[in-house]
Amino acid sequence: MKAALVLGAGGFIGGHLVKRLKREGFWVRGVDLKFHEFAETEADDFVIGDLREQDFCRSIFDRGFDEVYQLAADMGGAGYIFTGDHDAAIMHNSAAINLNVASIAHNRGIIRTFYSSSACIYPAYNQDDHNNPNCREDSAYPAAPDSEYGWEKLFSERLFLAYNRNFGLSNRVARYHNIFGPEGTWDGGKEKAPAAICRKIAMARSGDAIEIWGDGLQTRSFLYVDECIEGSVRLTRSQFEGPVNIGSDEKVTINQLVDIVADIAGKKIEKNHVPGPLGVRGRNSENSLIQKELGWSPPQNLRTGLEKTYEWIEWQVRGNE
Ligand code: NAD
């Protein structure tokens, strides 16, 4: 039986990844600071602990793993990573985890670790025009991410790839672009735009206005979590090390995102534009490289993903009735 280790298994994407690997017949160990908030884990073994601590990190590599997925990070949406209040913690915590995982996995003979980097590594200067953002993988340098979260991701993707060069490993690096779906953070300050908008609309009555940060003309693309997992698993098992974008290339403005969710909810929703943390002006995944290297790229189905997500968040808002 194949074995997989999922670090960050108590989080949003890690929780979905555990389910996928179990469906494939893997023996799965999940590791996190906490249990998953919204679902019982399907992992065969779930270890609670802090990956910043070397001894703990060593202890979870007490057996061989065919695949290791490193998703653990100190992260959140714009309200968490762009205010500046959490910069030191984000950089310290995530870098400490990655330094431990990269070296201990290597020392324990793990050849291939998947690492989830982010679209936040891309230079701010290529994302000033909301109609024409450039997020091709080779546009990452000269580096100028707009957040410390992005700088840490850039450092860590280089770290995993340096292990490949120096020790002949086959680590894989993906740059995720705004992943969304059910069983993710939907309130409390760490939620991302799709979840926040679904929550606000689920709580609103038809005709109400909801608050939108900025003028709502900033563009993004959003990838449904199942497609993210599909891309991650395909990359891990491929011969391509990356870095490669795993994202949707279906670009929308935040205003359009609100309109789609309002339509799904069957509510008339007004927008009240207020100041707030915004991030770059435009961002969209560029998918030629993943298509070329994996012969696959995420299909465009934003609305379908939003329907499933809205249904789940509305159920949360109603208190799981
Ligand atoms: P998440 O916050 O839901 O999951 C991350 C998990 O890591 C959390 O459960 C957290 O408790 C755990 N963790 C944090 N510090 C830890 C520590 N010291 N020891 C053990 N566990 C620890 O985030 P997610 O959305 O599932 O993202 C997974 C990965 O993908 C992260 O690395 C994130 O940076 C990256 N990513 C996500 C997105 C996205 O849109 N969700 C976009 C780009 C990159």
Residues whose N, C-alpha, C, O or C-beta is under 5 A from the ligand:
A	BS01	NAD	G8 G10 G11 F12 I13 G14 V31 D32 L33 K34 G49 D50 L51 R52 L71 A72 A73 D74 M75 S116 S117 S118 A119 Y176 H177 N178 I179
